[in-house]
Amino acid sequence: MERFAVKPKIYFGPEPMKALDALAGKRVLVVTDAFLASSGLLDRVKARLTGPVEVFDRVEPDPSLRLVAEGVAALRAFRPDAVVAFGGGSPMDCAKAMCWCGKERPPLWCIPTTAGTGSEVTSFAVLTDTDRGVKIPLVDDGLLAEAAVLDPGLLDGVPPQVTADTGMDVLTHAAEAAVARGASPFSGALAERAFALADQRLPAAYTGDRTAKGDMLYASCMAGMAFNAAGLGVCHALAHALGGRFHLPHGRLNALLLPQVILFNAQDPRAAEGYSRLARLCGLAGNPRALAAALTRLRTRLKIAPRLPVSAGDLREALPGLIQAALADACIPANPREVRAGDLQAMLLEIGGGA
């Protein structure tokens, strides 16, 4: 027996912020970062919250276990009726972990301000153990939000390079979900639609087109629903390992890894057919090699460097720890093809050290 479920209610279309009227009069803790807290965008959220509001704005990229502990303390002190996560993947992951670790577990509302992680609809939260220099993906249905509010207007000021990095994350989520071991007809439909839409609209979003940015937000959400049901794979496992060690943007790491991951996984016949479907949906020749080549061209168009910005010596020194972390990552079991240490080493050396 298989299962497919989507918990968060998704609010989108004209004036999606009206959904926050459901929290009127309630005690709300907003989890965000210092930049968004002072940017003026947060005022659009607070204007809908008529009850007591407290803002936890200490979130930093790659939220740490220590940060989550601070957030749980703030949660216990304020005792909110609901938590609103406002921002990209880091504020959402931090807020999800805070609610999950707290005793009361207040309902969580997620409002993404970037189009990439899909965290607003997933049971994943990625935290960083700064003592060990590794990323830890938490996976539990208790991490699912109550609601997600998709407002494309919040993406207006996102810089082109962030749009590029997060957009490549969308494509990676969709590509990995499409061929993951847990894929089903339902997750597959979401993954394929998300991939085709992101492939079509990312270039325009990168140049600032507002409608295209909105399409990327919807593609990100669909890709999140897809991989939450189907799983991810070796691309994300390696990106988590590299991100924990070198603190590089997650989507950029996926962009470096995805073309060669596709060629590696395509040796599995079922994965090859899944990649071929994605290629055909994008107007390409129906084979994995065409898909990998197109992603490489897109990466170049988005001005993403083809190699890691670390020295070759630093990469070689880190290889044993990176391989160990990737093999232990929660994303590995869903990969369509068995992965060995030697395979991971070859992939890491392929993107090398460009610094």
Buried (B, 14 or more C-beta within 10 A) or exposed (E): EEEBEBEBEBBBEEEBBEBBEBBEEBBBBBBBBEEBBEEEBBEBBBEBBBEEBBBBBBBEEBBBBEBBEBBBEBBEEBEBBBBBBBBBBBBBBBBBBBBBBBEEEBBBBBBBBBBBBBBBBBBBBBBBEBEEBBBBBBBEEEBBBBBBBBBBBBBEEBEEBBBBBBBBBBBBBBBBBBBBBBBBEBBBEBBBBBBBBBBBBBBBBBEBBEEBBBBBBBBBBBBBBBBBBBBBBBBBBBBBBBBBBBEBBBBBBBBBBBBBBBBBBBEBEEBBBBBBBBBBBBEBEBBBBBBBBBBBEBBEEBEBBBBBEBEBEEBBEBBEBBBBBBBEBBBBBBBBBEBEEEBBBEBBEBBBBBE
